[in-house]
């Protein structure tokens, strides 16, 4: 996939993940970074379990990237909250 396709996929996936977890967007830069890293994480996890990872700019790849971004966002919030409590 081209860099532009990763950016578009990452931005959309990060925004959807932020809306699912936070119920609001986290800003364009954070959503973009979260989505791109989530796409890598989702692709890695899906291939690890025997499914296809991110295959291009399509609905399946958006689902994989969004699930990876949701997992990443949940982990991020779990660790950031834990530090504030101590």
C-alpha positions in Angstrom: 0.0 0.0 0.0 1.2 3.5 -0.7 1.9 6.0 2.1 -1.2 8.1 1.2 -3.4 5.0 1.5 -1.9 4.2 4.9 -2.5 7.8 6.1 -6.2 7.7 4.9 -6.8 4.3 6.4 -5.1 5.3 9.6 -7.0 8.5 9.9 -10.4 6.9 9.4 -9.6 3.9 11.6 -8.2 6.1 14.4 -11.2 8.4 14.3 -13.6 5.5 14.4 -11.6 3.9 17.3 -11.6 7.2 19.2 -15.3 7.5 18.8 -15.9 4.0 20.0 -13.6 4.2 23.0 -13.7 7.9 24.0 -17.0 8.9 22.4 -15.2 11.8 20.9 -12.2 12.4 18.6 -8.8 12.9 20.1 -7.5 15.3 17.5 -6.4 14.7 14.0 -2.7 14.0 14.7 -3.4 11.5 17.6 -6.2 9.8 15.6 -3.8 9.5 12.6 -1.0 8.0 14.6 -3.3 5.8 16.6 -4.9 4.5 13.4 -1.6 3.8 11.6 -0.1 2.0 14.5 -3.4 0.3 15.1 -3.4 -0.9 11.5 0.0 -2.4 12.0 -1.1 -4.0 15.3 -4.3 -5.3 13.8 -2.6 -6.6 10.8 0.0 -8.4 12.9 -2.6 -9.9 15.2 -4.9 -11.0 12.4 -2.0 -12.7 10.6 -0.9 -14.3 13.9 -4.3 -15.9 14.2 -4.3 -17.1 10.6 -6.5 -14.4 9.0 -5.5 -11.9 6.4 -4.1 -8.7 7.7 -4.4 -5.3 6.0 -4.8 -6.0 2.3 -5.3 -2.6 0.8 -7.7 0.3 1.0 -11.0 -1.6 1.5 -13.6 -2.3 4.2 -11.9 -5.4 5.5 -8.7 -3.5 6.1 -10.6 -0.7 7.7 -12.1 -3.2 10.1 -8.7 -4.8 10.9 -7.1 -1.3 11.4 -10.0 -0.1 13.6 -9.9 -3.2 15.8 -6.1 -2.8 16.2 -6.6 0.9 17.0 -9.3 0.1 19.6 -7.0 -2.4 21.2 -4.2 0.1 21.3 -6.4 2.9 22.6 -7.8 0.6 25.4 -4.2 -0.3 26.4 -3.1 3.3 26.3 -6.0 4.4 28.6 -5.3 1.5 31.0 -1.7 2.5 31.4 -2.2 6.2 31.5 -4.9 5.9 34.2 -2.7 3.5 36.2 0.1 6.1 36.4 -2.3 8.8 37.6 -3.5 6.7 40.5 -0.1 6.3 42.1 
